[in-house]
Amino acid sequence: MFDVAIIGAGVVGASISRELSKYEIDIVVLEKGIEVCQGTTKANSAIVHGGYDAYPGTLKAKLNVEGNKMYDDLCRKLDVHFKRVGSLVLAFSEEEMIRIKELYDRGIENKVDGLKILNKEETKLIEPNISDDVVGALHCSSAGIVCPFNLTVALMENSIDNGVQLKTDCEVLGIETEEEGFLIKTTKGNMKARYVVNAAGVYADRINNMIGGDEYYIIPRKGEYRVLDRSEGKIINSVIFQCPTKKGKGILVTPTVHGNILVGPTAIEVDDKDDVCTSYEGLSLVRDLSKKSVPDIDISKTITSFAGLRATPNTRDFMIFPSSKAKGFINVGGIESPGLTAAPAIATYVVDILKKEGLNLNKKENFNPYRKIEKPFIHMTKEERKEAIAKNDKHSKIICRCETVTEGEIINAIHRNAGAKTLDGIKRRIRPGMGKCQGGFCGPRVLEILSRELNIDMEDVLKEHRNSNMILGKVKEMRGEKIEI
């Protein structure tokens, strides 16, 4: 029997996992995806918010501000790239400046660091390429950017280093309460746990329903994005917001830690919790509204587009509480924006709940807070590259020329704990296929390496999810033709 079973391996589940791995308990993380971070976390704006948007007194406000302050130390220990680039909320009228003042006052009440109201000249001084129609802005110097996928992988790798078990491709089908804890029925068999932490993203309400909970439900809200080539990466340096509406923070333009520009998202409520398809209408809206903020942005430099789902709760606040229906069941639901920012603080908050619920937590003497990766080949000096090749000749083979990714890096990404198992898993970890050609040239080679290193047939290599096989078979065989050997 496990002491704690965490359902969901997004950034929140992985953060809770790492925080709990500091203690002498047995922990398992159950993830229905083939890999970690295949749900909401992989497809968001990648912003570490300052915390001025959330209403004072809410969990969102409290955990946003606390989480923001934890990022520097956390990312340093986990060797994750994090940059405090600051954010601007733009106003295009005097009426919107009233809204800016409201956000400023709210931020001050939330104890957000680095807030200042700017006039037009001050705003243009920070970001010369924003629209001349701007009247003023709210500047938040404590806002930042991070790669959500790499952060989640790092959290999970560090958790495993500290004794956590990860079970992927393991969907929870049902939960039964027992005299001591819970019986969890999964696609990989049954298991038992004294405590369950429900961090299942858009499916958190359904997991809660399994133990009779009905305190909230999740409204999937789809957001569509465009990713622009790095050639556009210098057009802005800060996160650029428009004045928020009831549906969200509007269409934003933001740099990424990898040097691209991210534009989006839309905010459309959908019925299907797996609907992450993009649309002509949605991407056109992203194109048109982004130019309100940055008129000269070249949307034709779009190299890919994607959509993600926000787990919006009907309560409009994070739903983090111990269930009254089953003792030992902890809900961590409705974690929409600023969930990425709040994740480290959510983890400590959940650990405190577990303590109050009776979980005996004794600190480990040998907890290792650090996780290290090799410096990406693309960022190495000539001397560092020579040294890397001397240690591992697989680095001499460049598989992705757009992003300068070596065969050695791909092999390492596969064999690390919580390693990559799919084409997209490799792509998100070390970026082959993230350039202009989007894997048109390197994709087949990555597929071959995955097949070889995982010791599976090429026909069994997946793009991302179940049944997303990249190769269906030989053309002649599929036509029923005889193949001469």
KAZIUR-V138422 format. One record per residue. SS is DSSP state (helix for helix, strand for strand, loop for the rest). Layout:
{{SS} {SS}}
This chain:
{{loop} {strand} {strand} {strand} {strand} {strand} {strand} {loop} {loop} {loop} {helix} {helix} {helix} {helix} {helix} {helix} {helix} {helix} {helix} {helix} {loop} {loop} {strand} {loop} {loop} {loop} {strand} {strand} {strand} {strand} {loop} {loop} {loop} {loop} {loop} {loop} {loop} {loop} {loop} {helix} {helix} {helix} {loop} {loop} {loop} {loop} {strand} {strand} {loop} {loop} {loop} {loop} {loop} {loop} {loop} {loop} {loop} {loop} {helix} {helix} {helix} {helix} {helix} {helix} {helix} {helix} {helix} {helix} {helix} {helix} {helix} {helix} {helix} {helix} {helix} {helix} {helix} {helix} {loop} {loop} {loop} {strand} {strand} {loop} {loop} {loop} {strand} {strand} {strand} {strand} {strand} {loop} {loop} {helix} {helix} {helix} {helix} {helix} {helix} {helix} {helix} {helix} {helix} {helix} {helix} {helix} {helix} {helix} {helix} {loop} {loop} {loop} {loop} {loop} {strand} {strand} {strand} {strand} {strand} {helix} {helix} {helix} {helix} {helix} {helix} {helix} {loop} {loop} {loop} {loop} {loop} {loop} {loop} {loop} {loop} {strand} {strand} {strand} {strand} {strand} {loop} {loop} {loop} {strand} {strand} {strand} {loop} {helix} {helix} {helix} {helix} {helix} {helix} {helix} {helix} {helix} {helix} {helix} {helix} {helix} {helix} {loop} {loop} {loop} {strand} {strand} {strand} {loop} {loop} {loop} {loop} {strand} {strand} {strand} {strand} {strand} {strand} {strand} {loop} {loop} {strand} {strand} {strand} {strand} {strand} {strand} {loop} {loop} {strand} {strand} {strand} {strand} {strand} {strand} {strand} {strand} {strand} {strand} {loop} {loop} {helix} {helix} {helix} {helix} {helix} {helix} {helix} {helix} {helix} {loop} {loop} {loop} {loop} {loop} {loop} {loop} {loop} {strand} {strand} {strand} {strand} {strand} {strand} {strand} {strand} {strand} {strand} {strand} {loop} {helix} {helix} {helix} {loop} {loop} {loop} {loop} {loop} {loop} {strand} {strand} {strand} {strand} {loop} {loop} {strand} {loop} {loop} {strand} {loop} {loop} {loop} {strand} {strand} {strand} {strand} {loop} {loop} {loop} {loop} {loop} {strand} {strand} {strand} {strand} {loop} {loop} {loop} {strand} {strand} {loop} {loop} {loop} {loop} {loop} {loop} {loop} {loop} {loop} {loop} {helix} {helix} {helix} {helix} {helix} {helix} {helix} {helix} {helix} {helix} {helix} {helix} {helix} {helix} {loop} {loop} {loop} {loop} {loop} {helix} {helix} {helix} {strand} {strand} {strand} {strand} {strand} {strand} {strand} {strand} {strand} {strand} {strand} {strand} {loop} {loop} {loop} {loop} {loop} {strand} {strand} {strand} {strand} {loop} {loop} {loop} {loop} {loop} {loop} {strand} {strand} {strand} {strand} {strand} {loop} {loop} {loop} {loop} {loop} {helix} {helix} {helix} {helix} {helix} {helix} {helix} {helix} {helix} {helix} {helix} {helix} {helix} {helix} {helix} {helix} {helix} {helix} {loop} {loop} {loop} {loop} {loop} {loop} {strand} {loop} {loop} {loop} {loop} {loop} {loop} {loop} {loop} {loop} {loop} {loop} {loop} {loop} {helix} {helix} {helix} {loop} {loop} {helix} {helix} {helix} {helix} {helix} {helix} {helix} {helix} {helix} {helix} {loop} {helix} {helix} {helix} {helix} {loop} {strand} {strand} {strand} {loop} {loop} {loop} {loop} {strand} {strand} {helix} {helix} {helix} {helix} {helix} {helix} {helix} {helix} {helix} {loop} {loop} {loop} {loop} {loop} {loop} {loop} {helix} {helix} {helix} {helix} {helix} {helix} {helix} {helix} {loop} {loop} {loop} {loop} {loop} {loop} {loop} {loop} {loop} {loop} {loop} {loop} {helix} {helix} {helix} {helix} {helix} {helix} {helix} {helix} {helix} {helix} {helix} {helix} {loop} {loop} {loop} {helix} {helix} {helix} {loop} {strand} {loop} {loop} {loop} {loop} {loop} {loop} {strand} {loop} {loop} {loop} {loop} {loop} {helix} {helix} {helix} {helix} {loop} {loop} {loop} {loop} {loop} {loop} {loop}}
